[in-house]
């Protein structure tokens, strides 16, 4: 019984010495400006990613969005446009028509014969007729290409 108590006391002293060493290292690291800067950088990165997930806007708004995939025309449950990138624009293929080439005229903005596609996020966009009707149809991504 006495040997067991001696072993227990020895293990307890080793554990407490180890914990105090860990605590001392932690305190020293938290006072180090380089460690604090790295912790802040990681925290800022995770906060930005959370904001991006909530808003749907990822990265630089002028960064080109990969549009490849199928896009649903809101208000038209049976209308889907398939979009593929070309060298200087996109090819839009409606599910009931022939492909139309839209040339890029700005960041995530494409035009063909006065009609435009504009994409604000990786999930949403708009088609505009830009004529006297000025018809606007909202788009939402259905699938990734």
Secondary structure, DSSP 4 states (H G I P E B T S, - for coil): -HHHHHHHHHHHHHHHHHHHHHHHHHHHHHT-HHHHHHHHHHHHHHHHHHHHHHH---S-TTSPP---EEEEETT-TT-EEEEEE-SSEEEEEETTS--EEEEEEETTEEEETTEEEEESSSSEEEEE--STT--EEEEEEEEE-
